[in-house]
Amino acid sequence: LSHPCPSLKSLSNKVGGILCCGSSPNKYKRLDNKLERKMMDVKRSAPGRNNFRSINSIIMRFPQFKEGLKEIRGVFEQYDEDSNGTIDLEELKKCLQKLQVELTEQEINDLFGSCDMDEIEGIQFNEFIVLLCLIYLLIDPATSSNTTSKMGSPQLKATFDTIIEAFLFLDKNGDGKLNKKDLVKALNEASPWERSPAHISRTRFEEMDCDRNGNVSFREFLFSLVNWVGMDTDDDIPIIAS
């Protein structure tokens, strides 16, 4: 049987079952609620301004996302002071101080706990990408450009902005999170002539809904995107499966 949405076949294969975490959803609730409110504000401030028209148009940007996010590697290695492949809480605090990001102790702890998905008490590179993008979204817009310039070139800011735009495209009802109905609508926009079967939509949704609470937060979307893009591999990303 042919895949009902071929351009998503490679996406599904790439993700597999790697996004399963056993932590309680309450661990992420405070941060995810804050992200929801922020996303709703961003969507209200720029109604109708979105360059994405289908989920395929997001997939086509994967190579650009990967290229833009590569710059974060240098920042990660700079603050991984003991070179053990992870950034611990104290190293993270030093990093944020150097980037001139002002967050409360609670906010830093929430970010650290929510991005340490495998709970090994340290932020790995892929998790660090998510963490920096969340910080970029949450901090004052007046300081965001200054912060990203300390991380790398303007390309990184543009990459973060485009990732946020992709999420807003998928968030059809503008409530700051994705639900199954949002994803089904996006999949069917990609192939209006052939509606995606319910089990396909359910699989896509479950790949992203890591804490299994029925919604996909921007944090969960970022973890999925980083894995789909393949930041830990050097191989080319297959855009369209044959």
Disulfide bonds with the S-S distance in Angstrom:
Cys21-Cys210 2.27
